[in-house]
Amino acid sequence: STAAVCQFYPRGACNKGASCPYRHVRGDRTIVCKHWLRGLCKKGDQCEFLHEYDMTKMPECYFYSRF
């Protein structure tokens, strides 16, 4: 696809899902998994997010990003 990459998807903040006009790219693992942080990620090695505590790669707060 020639569409640009969605800037919200890697943070888990894209609320458009399949109707988003931008590409949802997986695999770079640049953001820590918000579910893993709480001990709730069920995807394990298949997760597209990082399973490592790194303060420089924390997910952006959804509510903070709305304002």
Buried (B, 14 or more C-beta within 10 A) or exposed (E): EEEEEBEBBBBBBBEEEEEBEBEBEEEEBEBBBBBBBEEEBEEEEEBBBBBEEEEEEBBBEEEEEEE
